[in-house]
Amino acid sequence: MANFAKSTVPRFSVEVYQNEYLPEGGREVNAIVTVTSTGGGTTGGMPIPAIPAPAPPRGQGGPPRDQGGGAARDQSGGAAVVIMVDCSGSMDYPPEKMRNARDATAAAIDAIRDSVAFAVVAGTHKAAEIFPGEGRLATADPATRARAKDALRRLSADGGTAIGTWLRLADRLLASADAPIRHGILLTDGRNEHEEPGELRAALEACAGRFTCDARGVGTDWEVKEVTGIASALLGTADIVADPSNLAADFTRMMDAAMGKEIADVALRVWTPVGAEVAFVKQVAPAVEDLTDRRTEAGARAGDYPTGSWGDESRDYHLCVRVPAADVGQEMLAARVSLVLPQHDPQHAGLPATLAQGLVRAVWTEDMVASTAINPQVAHYTGQAELAQAIQQGLDARKAGDTDGATAKLGRAVQLANASGNEDTAKLLAKVVDVVDVATGTVRLKAKVAEADEMTLETRSTKTVRVKR
């Protein structure tokens, strides 16, 4: 009988929503693929086999030990997390900001479940280990959590900002634990001014696929595209915490979400037949994220798109496939979409390579009503993707002084937000423009806009609402 650990992974299901009918000669097939995972944790998912820990790398005498005397390796409870806190000089203006950051980190530490490996990093123009130190991770229990919170008194504001160094240190620390779930939480209040942009890009490329990371900007002196770029590259979330007093609640929510992940490194595999090709793959809920350029080949006519870590949750993906033109009456399998695990990873030994799959079809018809109908799911998410793009383009035009361009794009965004029922985005837009007519998207740019309101709209522009079924 197999030796199974107590933990389990979610069960995955795939649902495909599409209009499979094409007119004669039609070549483009669109589908929304809904992926749902349920039953992780203790509620009846698939069991994970217990895997013996590999030998430590040559030159390292053994697994790192935490400050409680137990080895962090092999006791990670399936997860490891590193909290990166901006400690640059600007965090002292006002002084409450640094205090709020310490309190938020303490709240996040309280939310780490027992047996999870963790560390805290102070980020300036270099990265420093605040807890536990010496290139190791601690194993969470009441004693190590208390010592970690005590160590937070060493967090003080001084120095510059070089986020790439923070990420590289987090990567080294997370790699020291045999944990399939590897996660980072990063807080910054300023721009990445003490390293070249290429250094941050190189760090993100090096860390991509090795751990996921949620990024937060506190206050209004940071660069939205930097913070959202970090989260995008590392398949995490990004947001603004304009008021530092709200940091603790936000950090707790982030850590709770991280602790709810049950399986990592899941890929969306798309197989297409001879003559067909993938035009794009986008995550469209809970936020828009273009995965097209992240494809890695997975055998003949198949490619894998990374989705990161999963708990009990549901996400939607928009798949567009170009197929060979065909005559009326013909039909074909346009794509097979699967959720897969990398079998080279010993953490996944004994689990099925394919967790779930769905089929995308193409049928050519002379029925114009059938072939011109747009599937409601596809229409909804096409609009949501356009909404995100319109907001970004409108805000960029506003910053560039292009009043007409900003008005047109943000007006279109108001129209799309209203049509799709995206009330949260509509409220954020109303803080940047005066809405004259919602239905036609007629707006006027506000003469004065609070910087926090503009940054919140930009940061949250990719968040979507799901279609009502």
SULTA-V613453 format. One record per backbone hydrogen bond with DSSP energy under -0.5 kcal/mol. NH is the residue of the N-H (numbers start at 1). CO is the residue of the C=O. If there is no record, write none. Layout:
nh co
NH CO
NH CO
This chain:
nh co
4 2
5 48
9 46
11 38
13 36
15 34
17 32
18 16
19 30
20 18
22 363
25 326
26 23
29 27
29 321
31 319
32 17
33 31
33 317
34 15
34 32
35 33
35 315
36 13
36 34
37 313
38 11
41 8
43 40
46 9
48 7
49 47
49 349
50 3
60 57
61 59
66 70
69 66
72 64
73 64
75 72
79 76
80 181
81 117
82 183
83 119
84 82
84 185
85 83
85 121
86 84
86 187
87 123
89 159
91 88
92 89
93 90
97 94
98 91
98 95
99 95
100 96
101 97
102 98
103 99
104 100
105 101
106 102
107 103
108 104
109 105
110 106
111 107
112 109
115 140
116 113
117 76
117 79
118 138
119 81
120 131
121 83
122 128
123 85
123 121
124 122
124 126
128 122
130 120
130 128
131 120
136 133
138 118
140 116
140 138
145 141
146 142
147 143
148 144
149 145
150 146
151 147
152 148
153 150
154 151
155 152
156 154
158 87
158 156
162 124
165 162
166 162
167 163
168 164
169 165
170 166
171 167
172 168
173 169
174 170
175 171
176 172
176 173
177 174
179 177
181 78
182 180
183 80
184 212
185 82
186 214
187 84
188 216
193 191
194 161
195 192
199 196
200 196
201 197
202 198
203 199
204 200
205 201
206 202
207 203
208 204
210 207
211 207
212 182
213 234
214 184
215 237
216 186
217 239
218 188
219 241
224 222
226 223
227 223
228 224
229 225
230 226
231 227
232 228
233 229
234 230
235 232
236 231
239 215
241 217
244 242
246 243
247 244
250 246
251 247
252 248
253 249
254 250
255 251
256 252
257 253
258 254
259 255
260 256
260 257
261 258
262 310
263 310
266 308
267 340
268 305
269 267
269 338
270 268
270 303
271 269
271 336
272 301
276 273
277 322
279 320
280 320
282 318
283 289
284 316
285 316
288 462
289 283
291 281
291 289
292 281
294 291
295 292
296 304
298 299
298 302
302 299
303 270
304 296
305 268
307 266
308 266
310 263
313 37
313 311
315 35
316 285
317 33
318 282
319 31
319 317
320 280
321 29
322 277
323 27
323 321
329 364
330 327
332 362
334 332
334 360
335 360
336 271
337 358
338 269
338 336
339 356
340 267
340 338
341 353
342 265
343 341
345 342
346 344
348 345
349 346
351 348
355 339
355 353
356 339
358 337
360 335
362 332
363 20
364 330
365 22
368 366
371 367
372 368
373 369
375 373
379 375
380 376
381 377
382 378
383 379
384 380
385 381
386 382
387 383
388 384
389 385
390 386
391 387
392 388
393 389
394 390
395 391
396 392
397 393
398 394
399 395
400 396
401 398
402 397
403 401
406 402
407 403
408 404
409 405
410 406
411 407
412 408
413 409
414 410
415 411
416 412
417 413
418 414
419 415
420 416
421 417
421 418
422 417
423 421
426 422
427 423
428 424
429 425
430 426
431 428
432 429
433 429
434 444
435 433
436 434
436 442
437 442
441 437
441 438
442 437
443 441
444 434
446 432
454 450
455 451
456 452
457 453
458 454
459 455
460 456
461 458
463 460
464 286
469 467
